[in-house]
Amino acid sequence: MVRRCNENSSGVKRLLLVDPDCELQEGLQFKLRQSGFDVMTARTGEDALLILKKKPISMVLIDPSLGDMNGVRLGELIRESSGTPFLFITSGSTSSYEQAAIAVGAVTILSKRSNTSDLVTQIQLAIRHASDFVSTQRLNKRLIKKLNRSERRENMFADYMRAWGSDKQQVKSVLTKFARSHNISIDELAEIHQHHSSQVSRIREELAKQIAEIQPDILDELNRFYFVASDSAWDNSPTSKQLSLLPRRKRSAI
């Protein structure tokens, strides 16, 4: 049986309470355990990060005022390293942490001024909300992958329809047979085609840049050649020879 990453071996959700206040830790830890949670504790941000490396955690409960680092910074590190959901439990006003909590991706902000029973209920709701959010994210990722596969297929069909002058059904039939003969799926073939097309596009862009850089030099050279050839033709023309025989005053008048 595959064990969920946010539960312990017995299927109980595990929480990590990060708070230097021993008294609060003990009281809240006791109440959470009575409510069916497995609770671990840490008094510093560093200890919390070490636990997260070793244990699967459902939710991290962070006091913003830690001794070794700011609780908001701990939230940032958790988001970057493990992506475990976390919330803040503050002894001050929750409004003072709202912007910071949103910025780092906290699920919510709770107040220590609430009685323990209410706090546990709020934590339970936050965990449920985080679980729903993760499920929605997973569903969205699957849908996005499916849409990307479909888009790659359609782009490949369109490219070969233009190249072969055939309709979609003919192109699809030929490419499907080709994919099967090479023991790959049509989606894998579409991915290969996309990669190849991207490489070709990059090569074309690079060539276009090189041509754009070379072109001004060519134009300058052509202009120089044009003026040299024009001057040479003028010097050898009858009109030029006649003008050279005129007095300087008359030449300037002309």
N, C-alpha and C positions, 0 to 999 in steps of 0.2 A: 504494500500500500504506500502511495506517495504521500508524504507528510507536507502539509502546508507550511510555507516558510514563516508565517506569522503565528504559529502555534507550537507549543511544546509537544513532546511525544504522546501525551495523554489527550491532546486536542484542546487544551486550555490556552486561551490567549495570554501572551506574556507581555507585561508592561515594564518599562524602565523609568523609574522615578529619579530625576536628577535634581537634588536639592541639598544645600549645605545645612538646612535646618533639621536637626535630628528629631526634634519633637514632632514636627509636621510629618516627616517621613514615617515615623512609627505609627502615628494615628491613621494616616491615609493608607499606608501599606496594609494595616490590619483590616480596615474597612473594605478595601479593594479585594483582599483575599477572601473575606466573607462573601463578597459578591461573585466569587468564582474566577478571579484572575490570579495568574502567577505573577508575582511582583519582584522585580530586582531593583536595587537601589545603587546610586552613585552620588558622591558629594562634590565631584569636580567634573569639568568637561572632558578632561583627558581620560578619567576612569570610565565615563560614559562611552567614549569612542572605542576604548579597548573592549568593553562588553559587547558593543554592536558588531565588532569584528568576529566575536566568538559565538554569539547567541542570536537566534532569530527573534526579533521583537515586533510586536503588533503596533505599539505606540510608545513614543518617548514623551514623558511629561517633564518639562524644563522650567526651572525657576530662572528668570532672566538675570538674577544677581548672583552669579557664581563667583567663587574665589579666584579661579585661575583664568577665566575668560568670560566675556559677555555671553549671556544666554542666546542672544541673537546670532552671535558668531558661531556658537555650537550648532544652532539650527542650520546655518549655511553649510557647515562641514558635514552634517548628517545628510543634507540634501545632495551634496556633491559626491559623498562616498557611498552611502547605502540606499538612499531614497526612502528610508523608513519614515512613515508619518510621525509628526511631532506636534505638540501643542505647548503653550506657555501657561504656567500657573503663577500668577504674580500676587504679591501682598499689597501692592499699590493699586492705582487706577488702571483698569484695563485699556482705557482710551489712549493712554500715553504710549502703548505698545502696538496700537492697531496698524499704523503704517509700516512699522518694522516687521510685524508678523506677516502682513500681506506680502511684503517684499521678499521675505525668505521662504514663503510657502507654508507657514504654520496652518494647521487645520482650524484652530480657534484659540482664543485667550480666555482663561478662566481665572476667577478671583478666589484667593485663599480665605476671603471674608465669608464666603458661603459656608454653610454648615457641611460637615463631612458627607452626610447622606446626599444632599443636593449636588455636591461636587462629584461624587461617584456617579450619579445619574447623568450629569453633564459629560463626564468622561466616557461613559457607555455610549451616549449619543454621538460623541465625536469619533469614537472608534467605528461605529456603524457607518457614519458619514464617510470616513476615510476608506472603509472597505467598499462602499458603493462607488466611490470615486475611482478607486483602483480597478474595479470591475468594468466601469465605463471606459476607462483608459484602454484596457485590454481589448474591449469590444471595438473601440475606435481604431486601434492599431490593426486589428484583423480586417476591418472594413477598408481601411486605407490601403493595406497590402492587396486586397482583392481588387480595388479600383485601379491601383497601379498596374497590376497584372493585365487587367482588361484594357487599359489604355495602351500598354506596350503592344499587345496583340493587334489592336485596331490600327496603331501607327505602322506596324510592320505590314499589315494587309494593305494599307493605303499606299505605302512606298512601292510595294511590288505590283499593285494595280496600275500605278503610274508607269512603272518600268516596263511591264509586260503588255500593257494595254488590255488587261483582262478584267472580268468582273470579280467581285469579292468571293463568290462561291468557288470559282475556279482556282483563284489564288490560295484560298483556305485549304482546298483539297490537295493541291500540290505540296504546300508547305507542311501539312499534316503528315502526308506520306513520307516526305523528306525527314521530318523529325522522328517518325517511327523507325525509319531505316537506320537512323543513327542512335537509337535507344535513348532519346530524350523527349521531353514533353514539348508541346507547342509553346508553353510559357517559358521554358528554358531557351527555346529557339528565339523567342521574342526578346528575351533578355540579352542574348548574344547579339542579336540584330541591333538593339538599342546601343549596346556598348560599341559596336563597330561604327554605327552612325555617329556617335559622339566623337569617336576618334577621327573620323573623316571630317566632321565639322571643325574640330580643333585644327586639323592640318590645313583646311581651307582658310580658316581665320588667320593662321600664322602666315600662309602664303600671301593673303590679301594685305597683311601688315607689311610684309617684306616688299611687295610690289609698290605699296603706297610710299614706302621709304625710298625705293629706287627711282620711282617715276619722276620726282622733281629733278633728280640728277640728270636723268635722260633728257628731260625738257630743257634744262640749262645747257646741256651739251649740244642739243639740236639748235637752240637759239644762237649759241656761239658759232656753230657751223654755218648757220643761215647768214649771220652778219659778215663773217669772213668771206663766204662765197659771194655775197652781195657786193662787198667792198672790192673784191677781186674783179668781178664782172664790171663794176662801175669804172675801175681804173683802166680797164682794157677796152672800154667802149669808145666809139668815135666822139661822142659828146664830151666825155671826160678829157680826151686829148685836145679837142678844140678849146675847152675851157682853160686848159693849162697854158695855152698860147695867148690868152687874153691878158691885158694889163690887170694888175691887182685891183685897181679901183673899180674896173668894170666887172670883175669877177665877184667882188663883194656886193655890187649892186644887184647882180643876178641872184 
